[in-house]
Amino acid sequence: MVSQARLVRGATRSLVIDLALLLEGQHAYELPEVLIGACRLVRLDLSKAQRLDTSGGELPLRPSARKPAGAAAAAAAPAAVAEE
């Protein structure tokens, strides 16, 4: 298994991987199917990967260090005051 992982490690630097999560409808009442989300992984460098500690039964989540693009503009703009 380790030797296979080493082969893949070099190949990921040239891959583009598209992933999507879809709720599949098995019956007519479950249609249309729903796309929950999607992401694109571009040229991954697995040498920078870190192991996740799953000993607690859950994946650790860190708050995002980045703010949404609109948040910086909204914070910089003064609040509008309604004039009569």
C-alpha positions, 0 to 999 in steps of 0.5 A: 500500500505504501508503494502505491501511495508514493506512485500517486503522490507524484501524479497528483501534482499534474491532476485536476480532480472534480468532486461533487456530492449528489443526493441520488433519487431512487424513486419518482418522488425523490426526483429531481436529484439535488447537487449538495456541493462541488469542489475542484482540486488542482495540482495537489502537493501531497508532500505538504499533507498533514494527518488528521487526529480522528481519535476523538471520533470527529474531525477537528474544524478550525475557523477560517482565517479568511473573511468572505470577499464582501465582508471587508468591503462592508466593514470598511463602508460607513453605515448608511443613515436614512435622511427624511 
